[in-house]
Amino acid sequence: PSQIQAVIDGNIIPSLINILKNSELEIRKEAAWAISNATSGGTPNQIDYLVKKGCIQPMIQLMDCLDFRVVRVILEGLENILEIGNQKVDKDFVNEYARHIEQVGGLEKLEELQQHSNNQIYEYAVKLLEKFFGAEEESEESLEISESALKIEKCPLKKEQIPDCFFGFSKK
């Protein structure tokens, strides 16, 4: 926390967030690592500062990155932020950080990551959705179709309702 506080006191966070928003990809990745590292050891006040300075939206925008290591670091940073948000739920029991993530398109990004080719990313996205956004993993029971839904009602037909057809399948 003291190193993070020194970065905050040195007014470096706004510059890091600007880099995260506007620089070329390789530099944005480095800024994402720095922000995520700050969330991993930061105090609730320090993380609140990061959020108020606008770190969430550019982190979410970088989740489209093809480098799964960067996506993983961003997910870890978001989890750290959401954990602090859980400690600060408001009177309506709402995690304001989760609400903010949802407002800037983060929920959709997390849902998209459930289709990620890297299993670690998929699992991490599912974990965050379940833990902070109330998503439930689909169980096999919910995917099963009840037997009664599969039963077909018998429809009585009269012989005159069945057309006489010849398909030419008889042996000659």
N, C-alpha and C positions, 0 to 999 in steps of 0.2 A: 503493500500500500504506500510506503514512503516514496518509492520510485515513481509510482503512478501519480502521486500527489505532486512530485517535482515536475512531471510532464504537464500536469494541469496548471500548476503555478507558472510554468514557463510559457503558457498560452500556446502549446504545441498541438493540442487536440483539434482546434478549429482548422489548422493547416492540414493535419492528417485527414480529417473528414473531407476537406476540399480536394485533397489528392485522391481519396477514395471515390469521389464523385467524378472528377474531371481529367485525371491523368490517363496515360496509356495503360493497357492491361497489366503489364508486368509490374508497374509501379503501384497500381491499384491493389494488386495482390499483396504486396508488401505492407501497404497501409491497412489492409484487412487483417493481416497477421498481427500488426501492432495494436489495433483496436481490440481484437479478440483477446490478445494477451492481457490487455488492460482490464477486460471484463473478468478474466479468470482469477485475478488476485485483488480486484478492486473492492472497496467498501461500498455499502449501499449508496452513500452520498456521491462517491466517485462514479459509480455506474449511472446514477441519476444525472450527473453532469454530462456524461457521454451521450445519454439519450436526449437530453435537452439541447445539446449541441448538434444533434441530427445524425447520429451514427447509424440508426436503424435502416432508413431507406436505401442509402448507398450499399449497405451490406446485403440487403435483399436483392438489389439490382445485380450484384456480383454473383448471386447464386446461379446464374445462367452459365457461369464459367465452366469450361470443359475440364479444367484441372480439379479432379475430385478432392485433392488435398485441400485446396482453397475452399471448396464448398463445405468440407468437413469442419474446417477452422471457423467458418462463418456460422455453421450450425452450432458449434460449441459456444461461440460468443453469444448467439441469440439465446441459447439455453441458460447461460449465466445471467443474462439480462432478465429473462423470464423468471428465473429463480428469485432474483431480488424483487421483481414485481409481485411474486406470490407473497413475499414478506410484507408488502405494502398495499395489500388489497384495500379497496375503498369500502365505504359503508354498504355498498351493494355487492360486496364480495367480487369485484371485478379487478382483474390484473390490468392496470392501465398500460403496461408495456405490451401485453398480448393484444389489447385493443388497438394500440398504435401499429403494431405489426400487421394486424388485419387491415387497418385503414390504408396502409401503403402497399397492399398487394402481397404481403408475406404469406398469408394463409394459402393463397392460390399457388404460390411458389413451392410451399411445403407439400401441398397436394401433388403438384407436378413431379416433385422429387420421389414420390412413391413409385414412379416409373423409371427411376434412374438405373442405369446398367450396373452401377457399383452397389453391391448389397449393403455395405456399411452406410452409404448415403441413404438408401431406401430405409433401412432400419432406424437410422437416426431421425429421419423425417417422420416416420410413423410414431416414434417415441415422443417427439415434440408435439405432434398433433394430438395424441392421446393424453399426454400429461397436462398440456396447457390450453388446448382448444376443445376439449371434450369429445374428440373423435374416438370412436370405438373400432377396434379391429374386427373385421368381419369374421365370424366364426363359421365353422362348417354347418352348424345347425341353421344359421340364418340363410345359408345358401341352398339348403335343401328345400325341395318343393314338397309340400305335403301330399300324401297319397290322395286325399280327397280332391286336391286341385288338379290331379292328373286323371281322375275318373271321367270318362266320357259318358254322357247320358245316352241310353239306347233310344234310338229313334225308330219306332215301328214303321216299317214300310209295307205297303200292300203290293202284291204281285204286279198290279197294273201300273204302279208308280215306277217300276224298274223297266227301263227301256230294253227292247230286244236288240241286241247288238251282235254282230258277227265280226270277229277280228281276224279270222283266217288262221287260227292256230290249230285247227283240227288236222289229223293225219289224213292223207288221201290214199 
